[in-house]
């Protein structure tokens, strides 16, 4: 959005004298996302920029301003100039711009700037914006409203804009098949903020499908959000059980822990708890062991020694090594030492940590060798 600010600055200071500035503004605004427009408003106001001298002739002194008083382009860039004027520091100029924008029905550029003015400090401007926004609550504008969801969500928390923004949010939440299709289409877009907002809205009606889709994405924040949806009390038990395997197999230990906490509330949790005692993360292992202990079936060291003798994967080896460091004794040292030379650095590091806890003297005897290890984590755990 710095391009828009640069254009306005060049016009205001007289660096640019031709009439191409409006076309540049039009091009930049129409290519901006809702998130970028929110950032533009903050930057525009904080830099004390204004179009007043450019748009309001010197002989106009009466207030409030009428749109006929403004010197606006006569071509298709008129809407873009009005949109930018709706951000102006001058309340009179904002009011004139918003009054005219509220009358426009056939230009998608209008809606985001009306939404921004829902939070205006000037009551007449805010009321004009709210009236203009209501005119966009029609089925043919659903796709545009969905693209504006990040902006609507942001306004939901504002004191002045909240009531009007919630009306628009609720209209999308209660929409029919057309709205649902538009939300799913937006959820598959490349724009992260629109995708997240659409999925949040879809989760109220289709939680299972929404959570499953969110876990297929590479966005860690979306997976954390989806995990919270999956363990929500509002979700029926059968739907939650269908989603818990996604959480329990996630690479993020916090999500696995979240899934295990939900799992222990279900009657068939023991088998999952016994798998979780081999988790690489200490918090997950501790919750699994303590829950099994509360059930009267605590796991023994044998679980970890068996896993080391018959490993099923790197994570299982790391979980077994870490488990022995939690509850093992010096009798387990001989099982740990071979893993100090394992080809995987993560395994060597965990073995080094476990040996240091169970028998530090055994680690000291191999200190020279461990100090030469290519893994920084191994060298750190060895004290080298």
PEVEN-V255107 format. One record per run of one state. SS is the DSSP state (H for helix, E for strand, L for the rest). FROM is the first residue (numbers start at 1). TO is the last residue. If there is no record, write none. Layout:
BEGIN
SS&FROM&TO, SS&FROM&TO
END
This chain:
BEGIN
L&1&1, H&2&12, L&13&20, H&21&30, L&31&33, H&34&46, L&47&51, H&52&55, E&56&56, L&57&66, H&67&69, E&70&70, L&71&77, H&78&85, L&86&90, H&91&101, L&102&108, H&109&119, L&120&122, H&123&134, L&135&138, H&139&147, L&148&148, H&149&156, L&157&161, H&162&173, L&174&176, H&177&187, L&188&191, H&192&202, L&203&206, H&207&216, L&217&219, H&220&230, L&231&236, H&237&248, L&249&252, H&253&263, L&264&269, H&270&276, L&277&281, H&282&294, L&295&301, H&302&309, L&310&313, H&314&327, L&328&329, H&330&341, L&342&344, H&345&358, L&359&359, H&360&364, L&365&366, H&367&370, L&371&375, H&376&382, L&383&384
END
